[in-house]
């Protein structure tokens, strides 16, 4: 017996994850993550070129997103970067001259939608001047107390 979880209506699927872009802007990275958590999701983690390409294509095809792009679930710890799930960011695609930790306070990251660094990342201050839109990612294979997170499901019997 196997259960296949489906993504909520309006979300895109890639592998076992669901993706959603909310073009409304958030005042800072912390608020962005809190809004993600309220929906049973997180800011995106990108661990392969395929995931990056998928997310970048969603951005390119969304007219509500400016060239500044969206927040990523990436955090600086010392001189290294870690994803919001505490895994080391082994796969990284930084824009030209990044990460530069400008001003000594750029401990978060964004993915650009357009311009010369389109699809690449920039380390940014958690309360960046640009109020970036939200990009939600959730994995329906993980358990969650919210019933709508796992519904609808399809049961497959042999």
C-alpha positions in Angstrom: 0.0 0.0 0.0 1.3 3.4 -1.0 0.0 6.9 -0.5 0.8 9.6 -3.0 0.4 13.1 -1.7 -0.6 15.9 -4.1 0.4 19.5 -4.0 -2.3 22.1 -3.0 -4.2 23.8 -5.8 -2.1 26.6 -7.4 1.2 25.1 -6.3 3.8 23.6 -8.8 5.4 20.2 -8.4 9.0 19.2 -8.8 10.1 15.8 -7.6 8.5 15.3 -4.2 8.3 19.0 -3.4 5.6 21.7 -3.9 6.4 25.2 -4.9 4.4 28.4 -4.7 5.3 32.1 -5.4 3.5 34.8 -3.5 4.3 38.1 -5.3 3.4 40.2 -2.3 6.5 41.8 -0.8 7.7 41.2 2.8 9.6 43.7 4.9 12.4 41.4 5.8 13.7 37.8 5.5 12.4 36.8 9.0 8.9 37.9 8.1 9.2 35.9 4.9 10.1 32.7 6.7 7.4 33.2 9.3 4.8 33.5 6.5 6.2 30.3 4.9 5.9 28.5 8.2 2.3 29.6 8.6 1.6 27.7 5.4 3.4 24.6 6.4 6.3 25.5 4.1 9.8 27.0 4.1 11.9 29.3 2.0 13.5 27.4 -0.8 16.6 25.3 -0.5 18.5 24.5 -3.7 20.7 21.5 -3.6 21.3 20.8 -7.3 21.4 22.4 -10.8 18.0 20.8 -11.6 16.3 22.4 -8.6 17.9 25.7 -9.4 16.7 25.5 -13.0 13.2 24.6 -12.0 12.9 27.5 -9.5 14.5 29.9 -12.0 12.0 28.9 -14.7 9.1 29.5 -12.2 10.6 33.0 -11.5 11.1 33.8 -15.2 7.5 32.9 -16.0 6.0 35.0 -13.2 5.3 38.6 -14.3 4.6 39.6 -10.7 8.3 39.1 -9.7 10.8 41.9 -10.3 14.4 41.3 -11.4 15.4 41.4 -7.7 13.9 37.9 -7.4 13.0 36.1 -4.2 14.5 35.2 -0.8 16.2 31.8 -0.5 16.4 29.7 2.7 20.2 30.3 2.9 22.0 31.6 5.9 25.7 32.6 6.5 27.4 31.1 9.5 30.9 32.4 9.7 32.4 32.1 6.2 30.1 29.2 5.2 26.5 29.0 4.1 23.8 26.6 5.3 20.2 25.9 4.3 17.3 26.6 6.5 17.2 22.8 7.2 20.7 23.2 8.7 22.4 21.3 5.8 25.6 22.7 4.4 25.1 24.5 1.1 27.5 22.4 -1.1 25.8 23.6 -4.3 26.0 27.3 -4.7 25.5 29.6 -7.7 26.6 33.1 -6.8 26.4 36.2 -9.0 29.5 38.0 -10.1 31.5 39.3 -7.1 29.2 37.4 -4.6 29.0 36.6 -1.8 30.7 39.7 -0.7 29.1 40.3 2.8 28.9 44.0 2.0 28.9 46.0 5.2 29.5 42.9 7.2 25.8 42.1 7.6 24.7 40.1 4.6 23.8 36.8 6.2 20.9 35.8 3.9 20.5 35.3 0.2 18.2 36.0 -2.7 18.0 34.6 -6.3 17.8 37.2 -9.0 15.1 36.8 -11.7 16.7 39.1 -14.3 19.6 41.3 -15.2 23.2 40.2 -15.6 23.0 37.8 -12.6 19.7 36.2 -13.6 19.3 32.9 -11.9 22.3 33.5 -9.6 22.4 34.4 -6.0 23.3 37.5 -3.9 24.1 37.6 -0.2 21.8 40.2 1.3 21.0 41.8 4.6 18.0 40.2 6.3 16.2 43.6 6.2 17.2 44.4 2.6 16.1 47.7 1.1 14.3 45.7 -1.6 11.2 44.0 -0.1 11.3 40.7 -1.9 8.4 38.4 -2.7 7.9 35.0 -1.1 8.7 31.6 -2.6 7.3 28.7 -0.6 8.5 25.1 -0.7 6.9 22.2 1.1 7.4 18.5 0.9 4.1 16.5 1.1 6.1 13.4 2.1 6.9 14.9 5.5 4.2 14.6 8.1 2.5 17.7 9.3 -0.4 18.3 11.8 -2.3 20.3 9.1 -4.7 17.9 7.4 -4.9 20.0 4.2 -1.1 19.6 3.8 -1.5 15.9 2.9 -4.7 16.1 1.0 -5.8 15.2 -1.5 -4.2 11.7 -1.6 -4.6 8.8 -3.9 -4.4 5.3 -2.5 -2.7 2.7 -4.7 -3.5 -1.0 -3.9 -1.8 -4.0 -5.4 
